[in-house]
Amino acid sequence: MSAPTLDRSATGSPDEATLQEQFDATIAADRRIEPRDWMPEGYRKTLVRQVAQHAHSEIIGMQPEGDWLLAAPSLRRKAVLLAKVQDEAGHGLYLYSAAETLGADRADLTDKLIEGRQKYSSIFNYPTPAYADVGVIGWLVDGAAICNQVPLCRSSYGPYARAMIRVCKEESFHQRQGYELLMTMMRGTDEQRAMVQDAVDRWWWPSLMMFGPPDDESPNTAQSMAWGIKRHTNDELRQRFVDMTVPQAQALGVTLPDPDLAWDESSGHWRFGAIDWAEFARVLAGDGPKNAERIARRRAARDDNAWVVEAATAYARKHERGAA
Ligand code: BYC
């Protein structure tokens, strides 16, 4: 449901205090803020930060799996992977469009990403040396993304929440294709099983880091939850992911690389070991295994394809003039 539209006719423009009151009432009633509505500058900035970072993650996230497009082991696997990687491009496009409804400019956001002034998810700075990585990304990375993004379908900003609905449907397909790929490999040879286990060992901890810093070190969570942008804290979603994933690992027949992982009867949750937050900080600071390569490739894509943007812009202008 959208926010009540302000009546600006009787007394001219309402003052800032009235607008703030109206905004607070919309949030308190759990209704959506739409692009036409007044919003506090902090709310707009927080959304641009999160939505842009999310969009960048989708686009940069095409690279690790994209590396396997030319080496997929069969035509079927290639078609599935191609569809998945194309979906990620689509997610990036919806999200850049959502950011544009907040007044952001897409080319400017891309420049900020390339210049290191905006972030993208830490997870995409890890390498994909084996084909099993494609399956593990689908299972763990898309699985973590679903845990994080399903609640965002109820985010208070309308265009972001609506984009998330379609994104989550597609992520479910991604997660299943990954799990199915891994099940096939686990039914294969000893070498294939070893390849899956090695990929799980490499991706497990970075997947837990995707949810962001622990709650007591997350500067943005409290305000983002008060505004209804985020619906759960980082630690709540991380726990949900672990609880969901451990039985899947058991069904698959792989071991999660955490000696402290144990079922806690009293809380009804899986307890897990300490996350290496120093590694997370290093990756965020640009010092992960693949940071430089990911950004160099994104920069080359922007520069090499600038002529397409120029040609499309000139074509659109010509048609606008014709219509006028
Ligand atoms: N990586 O206060 P916090 C996909 C930053 S792609 C990097 O907790 P917040 C897929 C955070 O930005 C899906 N940075 O922040 C695609 C902040 O720094 P700034 C990606 C991280 O925003 C292709 C600082 O740390 N999903 O599914 O309240 C193939 C403090 O954090 C990370 C999304 O983007 C990280 N992991 O919460 C396959 C979800 N974590 O900005 C799959 C949308 C934290 O102040 N985003 N930081 O400089 C969110 O839900 C939230 O932004 C986060 C962080 C939970 C990630």
Residues whose N, C-alpha, C, O or C-beta is under 5 A from the ligand:
A	BS01	BYC	R49 Q50 Q53 H54 S57 E58 G61 M62 E88 K119 Y120 S121 S122 V141 D142 A145 M209 M210 F211 G212 P213 S218 P219 N220 T221 S224
